Structure formats: C-alpha cells, structure tokens
C-alpha cells in the first residue's frame, strides 16, 4: 500500500528532475524520468509521436542544439493517483535563448499532461504530451 503524500512528492520530483535535466543538460537525469516504452506527443512536427525513452531523449538532445541556456519554470502540479498509475497536469513556462540570434528569447507557455507508472525504480512517465498555450520570440531591443 502506498502513501498518498509520498506519491505526490515523488510525482512532483519526476517533473522537477525533468526540468532540471533539460536546463542543466544532464541527459542521464532527464532520461531517468521516462519509462523505456514512453510515448511522447505534441513536440516537433505536427502529429509525430516519439516512442521509447532513448528515442525521445535523442530528439531532445538534438533540439537543444539550437539553444543556449534554458529555464523551465513549473507551476503547481495536479495529480490523480490510482494505485500504481497516475495522471499529472503540470503548467510550464520555458525560456530558451536562441544560439544563432544573440539576445533573442523563445518563450513557451504550455501544459504537460503526463501519465506515470510506478516501477521498482520509482515513478516514470509512460505517456507525455505537450499542450502549447502560446509562444513568443522576443528579439533584442536597442
């Protein structure tokens, strides 16, 4: 039998490791958030579904090559836990500094919808979806 409060903290920690892994470029930490059989929706080209933790992590590594520093700020998480599965909704505002355009920032407002499963290694994201709320590219002023 699991402890609800411990599960809530563990679910939030998955998303905090997710954000920290991207921002620190710690792909081992980032990859640890995902189940081997994860499905990822809503990123990249329209309709593309990334299948597998390694496939998804490789995509992220390549996508990050366009950016310098990033900062993913997460809002409070809403989670529904049912035994060894959970559905989480986490709002995010992510700043991306564009490498080939000094001073230019891409800001993303979105919601992560993540279905997680309990594994022997802890909670892992089994299905992940980005629901974009909007983006803005802000060139340098002056």
N, CA and C atoms as an extended XYZ file, in Angstrom:
426
Properties=species:S:1:pos:R:3:atomname:S:1:resname:S:1:resid:I:1 pbc="F F F"
N         0.842       -1.176        0.000 N   UNK     1
C         0.000        0.000        0.000 CA  UNK     1
C         0.890        1.244        0.000 C   UNK     1
N         0.610        2.160       -0.876 N   UNK     2
C         1.437        3.356       -0.977 CA  UNK     2
C         0.891        4.467       -0.081 C   UNK     2
N         1.748        5.416        0.210 N   UNK     3
C         1.387        6.578        0.991 CA  UNK     3
C         1.100        7.715        0.021 C   UNK     3
N        -0.110        8.281        0.083 N   UNK     4
C        -0.535        9.304       -0.872 CA  UNK     4
C         0.418       10.491       -0.889 C   UNK     4
N         0.801       11.009        0.273 N   UNK     5
C         1.680       12.176        0.347 CA  UNK     5
C         3.053       11.873       -0.258 C   UNK     5
N         3.582       10.702        0.030 N   UNK     6
C         4.873       10.310       -0.548 CA  UNK     6
C         4.771       10.202       -2.068 C   UNK     6
N         3.672        9.642       -2.545 N   UNK     7
C         3.483        9.538       -4.000 CA  UNK     7
C         3.395       10.923       -4.631 C   UNK     7
N         2.664       11.846       -4.004 N   UNK     8
C         2.545       13.207       -4.556 CA  UNK     8
C         3.910       13.871       -4.671 C   UNK     8
N         4.720       13.748       -3.643 N   UNK     9
C         6.063       14.333       -3.679 CA  UNK     9
C         6.900       13.652       -4.760 C   UNK     9
N         6.809       12.350       -4.864 N   UNK    10
C         7.582       11.617       -5.863 CA  UNK    10
C         7.161       11.992       -7.282 C   UNK    10
N         5.872       12.182       -7.508 N   UNK    11
C         5.395       12.598       -8.831 CA  UNK    11
C         5.903       13.993       -9.181 C   UNK    11
N         5.856       14.910       -8.216 N   UNK    12
C         6.388       16.252       -8.460 CA  UNK    12
C         7.885       16.197       -8.726 C   UNK    12
N         8.586       15.328       -8.007 N   UNK    13
C        10.030       15.203       -8.203 CA  UNK    13
C        10.378       14.724       -9.607 C   UNK    13
N         9.537       13.879      -10.194 N   UNK    14
C         9.794       13.453      -11.577 CA  UNK    14
C         9.830       14.677      -12.485 C   UNK    14
N         8.847       15.545      -12.355 N   UNK    15
C         8.798       16.721      -13.228 CA  UNK    15
C         9.896       17.730      -12.891 C   UNK    15
N        10.282       17.823      -11.627 N   UNK    16
C        11.397       18.701      -11.268 CA  UNK    16
C        12.712       18.184      -11.842 C   UNK    16
N        12.909       16.854      -11.824 N   UNK    17
C        14.101       16.266      -12.464 CA  UNK    17
C        14.053       16.473      -13.972 C   UNK    17
N        12.869       16.374      -14.548 N   UNK    18
C        12.661       16.623      -15.980 CA  UNK    18
C        13.178       18.022      -16.332 C   UNK    18
N        12.700       19.041      -15.606 N   UNK    19
C        13.093       20.424      -15.884 CA  UNK    19
C        14.581       20.643      -15.607 C   UNK    19
N        15.059       20.149      -14.480 N   UNK    20
C        16.470       20.321      -14.139 CA  UNK    20
C        17.366       19.597      -15.137 C   UNK    20
N        16.963       18.420      -15.568 N   UNK    21
C        17.756       17.665      -16.536 CA  UNK    21
C        17.937       18.418      -17.842 C   UNK    21
N        16.856       19.014      -18.334 N   UNK    22
C        16.941       19.808      -19.567 CA  UNK    22
C        17.810       21.045      -19.342 C   UNK    22
N        17.517       21.792      -18.291 N   UNK    23
C        18.202       23.068      -18.077 CA  UNK    23
C        19.681       22.897      -17.749 C   UNK    23
N        20.028       21.823      -17.080 N   UNK    24
C        21.429       21.550      -16.747 CA  UNK    24
C        22.118       20.702      -17.812 C   UNK    24
N        21.345       20.309      -18.831 N   UNK    25
C        21.841       19.428      -19.899 CA  UNK    25
C        22.371       18.104      -19.323 C   UNK    25
N        21.689       17.643      -18.298 N   UNK    26
C        22.007       16.365      -17.671 CA  UNK    26
C        21.039       15.331      -18.241 C   UNK    26
N        21.430       14.752      -19.359 N   UNK    27
C        20.527       13.849      -20.071 CA  UNK    27
C        20.355       12.509      -19.364 C   UNK    27
N        21.271       12.152      -18.470 N   UNK    28
C        21.075       10.944      -17.666 CA  UNK    28
C        19.921       11.188      -16.691 C   UNK    28
N        19.928       12.350      -16.031 N   UNK    29
C        18.827       12.702      -15.132 CA  UNK    29
C        17.517       12.779      -15.914 C   UNK    29
N        17.561       13.474      -17.060 N   UNK    30
C        16.362       13.646      -17.870 CA  UNK    30
C        15.798       12.291      -18.299 C   UNK    30
N        16.649       11.437      -18.827 N   UNK    31
C        16.205       10.119      -19.311 CA  UNK    31
C        15.600        9.291      -18.190 C   UNK    31
N        16.091        9.473      -16.955 N   UNK    32
C        15.603        8.683      -15.819 CA  UNK    32
C        14.133        8.965      -15.504 C   UNK    32
N        13.578       10.028      -16.055 N   UNK    33
C        12.175       10.376      -15.807 CA  UNK    33
C        11.211        9.523      -16.620 C   UNK    33
N        11.713        8.842      -17.645 N   UNK    34
C        10.843        8.188      -18.620 CA  UNK    34
C        10.917        6.676      -18.548 C   UNK    34
N         9.763        6.073      -18.732 N   UNK    35
C         9.662        4.625      -18.905 CA  UNK    35
C        10.311        4.274      -20.240 C   UNK    35
N        10.880        3.092      -20.339 N   UNK    36
C        11.513        2.683      -21.597 CA  UNK    36
C        10.544        2.735      -22.772 C   UNK    36
N         9.259        2.479      -22.508 N   UNK    37
C         8.241        2.428      -23.564 CA  UNK    37
C         7.400        3.697      -23.647 C   UNK    37
N         7.951        4.832      -23.228 N   UNK    38
C         7.194        6.080      -23.225 CA  UNK    38
C         6.727        6.454      -24.629 C   UNK    38
N         5.560        7.097      -24.691 N   UNK    39
C         5.075        7.734      -25.916 CA  UNK    39
C         5.004        9.220      -25.638 C   UNK    39
N         5.555       10.033      -26.559 N   UNK    40
C         5.587       11.480      -26.366 CA  UNK    40
C         4.871       12.137      -27.536 C   UNK    40
N         3.917       13.019      -27.204 N   UNK    41
C         3.073       13.695      -28.183 CA  UNK    41
C         3.206       15.208      -28.040 C   UNK    41
N         3.022       15.927      -29.149 N   UNK    42
C         2.908       17.372      -29.105 CA  UNK    42
C         4.195       18.154      -29.269 C   UNK    42
N         5.302       17.490      -29.464 N   UNK    43
C         6.584       18.146      -29.678 CA  UNK    43
C         7.002       17.937      -31.129 C   UNK    43
N         7.812       18.823      -31.655 N   UNK    44
C         8.326       18.639      -33.009 CA  UNK    44
C         7.243       18.826      -34.051 C   UNK    44
N         7.390       18.110      -35.149 N   UNK    45
C         6.456       18.222      -36.273 CA  UNK    45
C         5.062       17.741      -35.865 C   UNK    45
N         4.053       18.363      -36.466 N   UNK    46
C         2.667       18.005      -36.158 CA  UNK    46
C         2.425       16.511      -36.351 C   UNK    46
N         1.830       15.913      -35.348 N   UNK    47
C         1.413       14.522      -35.450 CA  UNK    47
C         2.489       13.494      -35.175 C   UNK    47
N         3.739       13.917      -34.997 N   UNK    48
C         4.813       12.957      -34.739 CA  UNK    48
C         4.689       12.454      -33.308 C   UNK    48
N         4.771       11.140      -33.151 N   UNK    49
C         4.781       10.519      -31.832 CA  UNK    49
C         6.143        9.859      -31.660 C   UNK    49
N         6.815       10.212      -30.570 N   UNK    50
C         8.122        9.621      -30.265 CA  UNK    50
C         7.884        8.449      -29.341 C   UNK    50
N         8.431        7.299      -29.697 N   UNK    51
C         8.222        6.073      -28.921 CA  UNK    51
C         9.559        5.562      -28.399 C   UNK    51
N         9.632        5.464      -27.086 N   UNK    52
C        10.828        4.943      -26.439 CA  UNK    52
C        11.624        6.046      -25.756 C   UNK    52
N        12.094        5.755      -24.555 N   UNK    53
C        12.844        6.731      -23.781 CA  UNK    53
C        14.116        7.193      -24.452 C   UNK    53
N        14.834        6.283      -25.080 N   UNK    54
C        16.076        6.664      -25.758 CA  UNK    54
C        15.799        7.488      -27.004 C   UNK    54
N        14.769        7.117      -27.762 N   UNK    55
C        14.388        7.884      -28.960 CA  UNK    55
C        14.008        9.299      -28.566 C   UNK    55
N        13.205        9.430      -27.508 N   UNK    56
C        12.782       10.752      -27.065 CA  UNK    56
C        13.967       11.589      -26.582 C   UNK    56
N        14.833       10.991      -25.785 N   UNK    57
C        15.993       11.721      -25.267 CA  UNK    57
C        16.900       12.166      -26.402 C   UNK    57
N        17.104       11.328      -27.403 N   UNK    58
C        17.907       11.723      -28.572 CA  UNK    58
C        17.288       12.923      -29.283 C   UNK    58
N        15.970       12.927      -29.419 N   UNK    59
C        15.287       14.066      -30.032 CA  UNK    59
C        15.573       15.346      -29.238 C   UNK    59
N        15.463       15.274      -27.923 N   UNK    60
C        15.668       16.450      -27.075 CA  UNK    60
C        17.107       16.941      -27.171 C   UNK    60
N        18.065       16.031      -27.144 N   UNK    61
C        19.477       16.416      -27.274 CA  UNK    61
C        19.680       17.208      -28.566 C   UNK    61
N        19.137       16.732      -29.672 N   UNK    62
C        19.284       17.425      -30.950 CA  UNK    62
C        18.519       18.740      -30.984 C   UNK    62
N        17.320       18.773      -30.408 N   UNK    63
C        16.528       20.006      -30.395 CA  UNK    63
C        17.223       21.096      -29.585 C   UNK    63
N        17.898       20.719      -28.518 N   UNK    64
C        18.570       21.695      -27.658 CA  UNK    64
C        19.800       22.322      -28.306 C   UNK    64
N        20.278       21.756      -29.385 N   UNK    65
C        21.454       22.311      -30.067 CA  UNK    65
C        21.185       23.704      -30.627 C   UNK    65
N        19.926       24.069      -30.790 N   UNK    66
C        19.548       25.402      -31.286 CA  UNK    66
C        19.595       26.467      -30.205 C   UNK    66
N        19.723       26.024      -28.949 N   UNK    67
C        19.566       26.941      -27.832 CA  UNK    67
C        20.778       26.951      -26.922 C   UNK    67
N        20.996       28.117      -26.330 N   UNK    68
C        21.940       28.251      -25.228 CA  UNK    68
C        21.200       27.857      -23.961 C   UNK    68
N        21.311       28.692      -22.930 N   UNK    69
C        20.627       28.375      -21.674 CA  UNK    69
C        19.110       28.290      -21.848 C   UNK    69
N        18.510       27.426      -21.059 N   UNK    70
C        17.054       27.319      -20.972 CA  UNK    70
C        16.667       27.360      -19.500 C   UNK    70
N        15.418       27.725      -19.260 N   UNK    71
C        14.896       27.666      -17.899 CA  UNK    71
C        13.435       27.254      -17.973 C   UNK    71
N        13.133       26.104      -17.407 N   UNK    72
C        11.775       25.576      -17.367 CA  UNK    72
C        11.210       25.809      -15.971 C   UNK    72
N        10.228       26.698      -15.878 N   UNK    73
C         9.596       27.013      -14.599 CA  UNK    73
C         8.250       26.304      -14.543 C   UNK    73
N         8.081       25.476      -13.536 N   UNK    74
C         6.883       24.652      -13.424 CA  UNK    74
C         5.911       25.245      -12.423 C   UNK    74
N         4.635       25.196      -12.792 N   UNK    75
C         3.577       25.602      -11.878 CA  UNK    75
C         3.180       24.432      -11.004 C   UNK    75
N         2.245       24.636      -10.113 N   UNK    76
C         1.777       23.545       -9.259 CA  UNK    76
C         1.245       22.393      -10.114 C   UNK    76
N         1.430       21.203       -9.608 N   UNK    77
C         1.018       20.006      -10.322 CA  UNK    77
C        -0.312       19.494       -9.760 C   UNK    77
N        -1.199       19.135      -10.665 N   UNK    78
C        -2.442       18.472      -10.300 CA  UNK    78
C        -2.276       17.001      -10.648 C   UNK    78
N        -2.475       16.130       -9.680 N   UNK    79
C        -2.265       14.698       -9.922 CA  UNK    79
C        -3.439       13.887       -9.403 C   UNK    79
N        -3.782       12.871      -10.186 N   UNK    80
C        -4.769       11.877       -9.789 CA  UNK    80
C        -4.048       10.549       -9.726 C   UNK    80
N        -4.057        9.921       -8.552 N   UNK    81
C        -3.330        8.669       -8.342 CA  UNK    81
C        -4.335        7.539       -8.191 C   UNK    81
N        -4.074        6.459       -8.928 N   UNK    82
C        -4.916        5.266       -8.839 CA  UNK    82
C        -3.988        4.059       -8.732 C   UNK    82
N        -3.624        3.708       -7.509 N   UNK    83
C        -2.716        2.584       -7.298 CA  UNK    83
C        -1.331        2.884       -7.845 C   UNK    83
N        -0.937        2.122       -8.874 N   UNK    84
C         0.398        2.270       -9.460 CA  UNK    84
C         0.400        3.097      -10.731 C   UNK    84
N        -0.677        3.837      -10.966 N   UNK    85
C        -0.728        4.747      -12.108 CA  UNK    85
C        -1.157        6.124      -11.618 C   UNK    85
N        -0.758        7.127      -12.389 N   UNK    86
C        -1.130        8.496      -12.029 CA  UNK    86
C        -1.221        9.326      -13.298 C   UNK    86
N        -2.102       10.310      -13.280 N   UNK    87
C        -2.175       11.296      -14.348 CA  UNK    87
C        -1.816       12.639      -13.732 C   UNK    87
N        -0.860       13.319      -14.349 N   UNK    88
C        -0.389       14.594      -13.823 CA  UNK    88
C        -0.546       15.682      -14.871 C   UNK    88
N        -0.912       16.857      -14.383 N   UNK    89
C        -1.026       18.056      -15.211 CA  UNK    89
C        -0.111       19.092      -14.589 C   UNK    89
N         0.883       19.539      -15.371 N   UNK    90
C         1.873       20.484      -14.867 CA  UNK    90
C         2.015       21.629      -15.861 C   UNK    90
N         1.769       22.850      -15.404 N   UNK    91
C         1.976       24.013      -16.267 CA  UNK    91
C         3.452       24.367      -16.299 C   UNK    91
N         3.889       24.898      -17.454 N   UNK    92
C         5.296       25.249      -17.631 CA  UNK    92
C         5.409       26.558      -18.405 C   UNK    92
N         6.368       27.355      -18.012 N   UNK    93
C         6.833       28.482      -18.823 CA  UNK    93
C         8.306       28.217      -19.042 C   UNK    93
N         8.699       28.113      -20.300 N   UNK    94
C        10.078       27.757      -20.620 CA  UNK    94
C        10.723       28.844      -21.467 C   UNK    94
N        11.849       29.325      -20.991 N   UNK    95
C        12.639       30.316      -21.717 CA  UNK    95
C        13.786       29.604      -22.417 C   UNK    95
N        13.972       29.941      -23.681 N   UNK    96
C        15.039       29.350      -24.497 CA  UNK    96
C        15.822       30.488      -25.151 C   UNK    96
N        17.106       30.574      -24.893 N   UNK    97
C        17.939       31.594      -25.526 CA  UNK    97
C        18.460       31.032      -26.839 C   UNK    97
N        18.139       31.700      -27.945 N   UNK    98
C        18.442       31.211      -29.290 CA  UNK    98
C        19.923       31.444      -29.581 C   UNK    98
N        20.652       30.373      -29.910 N   UNK    99
C        22.100       30.451      -30.102 CA  UNK    99
C        22.522       31.353      -31.248 C   UNK    99
N        21.913       31.206      -32.415 N   UNK   100
C        22.385       31.939      -33.590 CA  UNK   100
C        21.779       33.344      -33.705 C   UNK   100
N        21.050       33.767      -32.677 N   UNK   101
C        20.464       35.107      -32.637 CA  UNK   101
C        20.681       35.694      -31.248 C   UNK   101
N        21.894       36.176      -30.950 N   UNK   102
C        22.200       36.653      -29.599 CA  UNK   102
C        21.150       37.642      -29.087 C   UNK   102
N        20.739       37.423      -27.856 N   UNK   103
C        19.749       38.278      -27.222 CA  UNK   103
C        18.312       37.908      -27.507 C   UNK   103
N        18.092       36.952      -28.403 N   UNK   104
C        16.731       36.549      -28.758 CA  UNK   104
C        16.274       35.412      -27.841 C   UNK   104
N        15.057       35.552      -27.354 N   UNK   105
C        14.487       34.570      -26.436 CA  UNK   105
C        13.198       33.997      -27.015 C   UNK   105
N        13.075       32.686      -26.982 N   UNK   106
C        11.828       31.998      -27.305 CA  UNK   106
C        11.194       31.619      -25.974 C   UNK   106
N         9.978       32.076      -25.747 N   UNK   107
C         9.245       31.727      -24.538 CA  UNK   107
C         8.071       30.840      -24.923 C   UNK   107
N         7.911       29.753      -24.211 N   UNK   108
C         6.815       28.809      -24.414 CA  UNK   108
C         5.965       28.779      -23.155 C   UNK   108
N         4.648       28.887      -23.331 N   UNK   109
C         3.689       28.649      -22.256 CA  UNK   109
C         2.945       27.378      -22.632 C   UNK   109
N         2.890       26.421      -21.699 N   UNK   110
C         2.292       25.133      -22.063 CA  UNK   110
C         1.851       24.386      -20.808 C   UNK   110
N         1.187       23.268      -21.072 N   UNK   111
C         0.826       22.313      -20.030 CA  UNK   111
C         1.388       20.959      -20.426 C   UNK   111
N         2.050       20.312      -19.484 N   UNK   112
C         2.472       18.926      -19.668 CA  UNK   112
C         1.376       18.039      -19.102 C   UNK   112
N         0.916       17.098      -19.897 N   UNK   113
C        -0.012       16.067      -19.429 CA  UNK   113
C         0.771       14.758      -19.440 C   UNK   113
N         1.008       14.230      -18.268 N   UNK   114
C         1.899       13.077      -18.133 CA  UNK   114
C         1.202       11.949      -17.388 C   UNK   114
N         1.126       10.791      -18.035 N   UNK   115
C         0.661        9.585      -17.365 CA  UNK   115
C         1.894        8.864      -16.842 C   UNK   115
N         1.869        8.551      -15.552 N   UNK   116
C         3.025        7.919      -14.927 CA  UNK   116
C         2.658        6.567      -14.356 C   UNK   116
N         3.667        5.714      -14.262 N   UNK   117
C         3.503        4.391      -13.665 CA  UNK   117
C         4.580        4.199      -12.600 C   UNK   117
N         4.202        3.464      -11.568 N   UNK   118
C         5.163        3.129      -10.514 CA  UNK   118
C         5.994        1.937      -10.997 C   UNK   118
N         7.290        2.068      -10.895 N   UNK   119
C         8.204        0.988      -11.259 CA  UNK   119
C         9.089        0.690      -10.041 C   UNK   119
N         9.875       -0.379      -10.082 N   UNK   120
C        10.813       -0.623       -8.973 CA  UNK   120
C        11.813        0.522       -8.777 C   UNK   120
N        12.035        1.316       -9.826 N   UNK   121
C        12.950        2.457       -9.738 CA  UNK   121
C        12.222        3.759       -9.383 C   UNK   121
N        10.946        3.686       -9.126 N   UNK   122
C        10.158        4.874       -8.799 CA  UNK   122
C         9.203        5.209       -9.924 C   UNK   122
N         8.524        6.342       -9.797 N   UNK   123
C         7.557        6.770      -10.804 CA  UNK   123
C         8.280        7.144      -12.096 C   UNK   123
N         7.695        6.738      -13.229 N   UNK   124
C         8.238        7.041      -14.557 CA  UNK   124
C         7.106        7.537      -15.457 C   UNK   124
N         7.446        8.429      -16.360 N   UNK   125
C         6.477        8.933      -17.335 CA  UNK   125
C         6.284        7.875      -18.415 C   UNK   125
N         5.056        7.428      -18.586 N   UNK   126
C         4.716        6.407      -19.591 CA  UNK   126
C         4.148        7.048      -20.859 C   UNK   126
N         3.400        8.147      -20.690 N   UNK   127
C         2.870        8.918      -21.824 CA  UNK   127
C         3.008       10.385      -21.454 C   UNK   127
N         3.533       11.170      -22.395 N   UNK   128
C         3.803       12.584      -22.124 CA  UNK   128
C         3.295       13.400      -23.299 C   UNK   128
N         2.597       14.481      -22.989 N   UNK   129
C         2.055       15.332      -24.046 CA  UNK   129
C         2.279       16.795      -23.699 C   UNK   129
N         2.704       17.550      -24.688 N   UNK   130
C         2.825       18.994      -24.557 CA  UNK   130
C         1.591       19.628      -25.174 C   UNK   130
N         0.884       20.417      -24.382 N   UNK   131
C        -0.255       21.188      -24.878 CA  UNK   131
C         0.191       22.647      -24.860 C   UNK   131
N         0.509       23.165      -26.030 N   UNK   132
C         1.025       24.529      -26.124 CA  UNK   132
C        -0.093       25.533      -25.880 C   UNK   132
N         0.211       26.548      -25.079 N   UNK   133
C        -0.720       27.644      -24.827 CA  UNK   133
C        -0.311       28.884      -25.618 C   UNK   133
N         0.940       28.885      -26.088 N   UNK   134
C         1.430       30.003      -26.884 CA  UNK   134
C         2.946       30.095      -26.830 C   UNK   134
N         3.490       30.797      -27.805 N   UNK   135
C         4.927       31.052      -27.845 CA  UNK   135
C         5.151       32.505      -28.227 C   UNK   135
N         6.322       33.010      -27.865 N   UNK   136
C         6.708       34.349      -28.273 CA  UNK   136
C         8.210       34.363      -28.482 C   UNK   136
N         8.617       34.921      -29.609 N   UNK   137
C        10.034       35.149      -29.867 CA  UNK   137
C        10.273       36.633      -29.670 C   UNK   137
N        11.159       36.941      -28.762 N   UNK   138
C        11.433       38.335      -28.440 CA  UNK   138
C        12.861       38.679      -28.864 C   UNK   138
N        12.970       39.500      -29.917 N   UNK   139
C        14.313       39.891      -30.337 CA  UNK   139
C        14.914       40.902      -29.357 C   UNK   139
N        16.207       41.083      -29.462 N   UNK   140
C        16.832       42.062      -28.581 CA  UNK   140
C        16.305       43.467      -28.868 C   UNK   140
N        16.296       44.296      -27.849 N   UNK   141
C        15.878       45.682      -28.010 CA  UNK   141
C        17.109       46.559      -28.152 C   UNK   141
N        16.905       47.722      -28.750 N   UNK   142
C        18.008       48.657      -28.807 CA  UNK   142
C        18.370       49.080      -30.128 C   UNK   142
